[in-house]
Amino acid sequence: MRDLKEILEEVHKQATKDNCQSWNVICLLAMEQAVKERKQEIIEQLEGLSNNYEVIDGCYVIQKTVLDNYIEGLEYQFF
């Protein structure tokens, strides 16, 4: 995932090309882009997680340690 500074720089360049000089607008666009990218990353991780299961007595089971590791990873990755 890109860091916030990279996203802000990209949005700033694009906004400048579009003749937008308002830092409020530029920052808002950068925040929206960061949330969009993070959301997509979490969706991709959850899709991978949903494929990491066992079948026990006809039920799909994801081990608690797998979920714990995912949650711990989210805590450290989040902005």
C-alpha positions as CSV (number, residue, x, y, z in Angstrom):
1,M,0.0,0.0,0.0
2,R,1.2,3.5,-0.8
3,D,1.8,5.8,2.1
4,L,-0.2,9.0,2.6
5,K,2.6,11.2,1.4
6,E,2.7,9.4,-1.9
7,I,-1.1,9.7,-2.3
8,L,-1.0,13.4,-1.4
9,E,1.7,14.1,-3.9
10,E,-0.1,12.3,-6.7
11,V,-3.4,14.1,-5.9
12,H,-1.6,17.4,-5.7
13,K,-0.1,17.0,-9.1
14,Q,-3.4,16.0,-10.6
15,A,-5.3,18.9,-8.9
16,T,-2.7,21.4,-10.1
17,K,-3.1,20.1,-13.7
18,D,-6.8,20.6,-13.2
19,N,-6.1,24.2,-12.0
20,C,-7.2,23.4,-8.4
21,Q,-5.2,25.3,-5.8
22,S,-7.3,24.7,-2.7
23,W,-5.5,22.7,-0.1
24,N,-8.8,21.8,1.5
25,V,-9.9,20.2,-1.7
26,I,-6.5,18.6,-2.4
27,C,-6.4,17.1,1.2
28,L,-10.0,15.8,0.9
29,L,-9.2,14.1,-2.4
30,A,-6.1,12.6,-0.9
31,M,-8.0,11.2,2.1
32,E,-10.7,9.8,-0.2
33,Q,-8.1,8.1,-2.3
34,A,-6.3,6.7,0.7
35,V,-9.5,5.2,2.1
36,K,-10.4,3.8,-1.3
37,E,-7.0,2.1,-1.7
38,R,-7.1,0.8,1.9
39,K,-10.6,-0.6,1.4
40,Q,-9.5,-2.4,-1.7
41,E,-6.5,-3.9,0.1
42,I,-8.7,-5.2,2.9
43,I,-11.2,-6.7,0.5
44,E,-8.3,-8.5,-1.3
45,Q,-7.0,-9.8,2.1
46,L,-10.5,-11.0,3.1
47,E,-10.9,-12.8,-0.2
48,G,-7.6,-14.6,0.5
49,L,-8.7,-15.3,4.0
50,S,-12.0,-16.8,2.9
51,N,-10.1,-19.3,0.8
52,N,-8.1,-20.5,3.8
53,Y,-10.6,-22.9,5.5
54,E,-11.1,-26.5,6.5
55,V,-14.3,-28.5,6.1
56,I,-15.3,-30.1,9.4
57,D,-18.6,-32.1,9.5
58,G,-19.8,-30.2,6.5
59,C,-19.0,-26.8,7.9
60,Y,-16.4,-24.4,6.5
61,V,-14.1,-23.5,9.4
62,I,-11.3,-20.8,9.5
63,Q,-8.9,-21.4,12.4
64,K,-8.9,-18.8,15.2
65,T,-5.1,-18.4,14.8
66,V,-5.6,-17.5,11.2
67,L,-8.1,-14.8,12.1
68,D,-6.0,-13.6,15.0
69,N,-3.0,-13.2,12.7
70,Y,-5.1,-11.3,10.2
71,I,-6.5,-8.9,12.8
72,E,-3.0,-8.4,14.2
73,G,-1.7,-7.6,10.7
74,L,-4.5,-5.1,10.3
75,E,-3.6,-3.3,13.5
76,Y,0.0,-2.8,12.4
77,Q,-0.8,-2.0,8.7
78,F,-3.5,0.6,9.3
79,F,-2.1,4.0,8.4
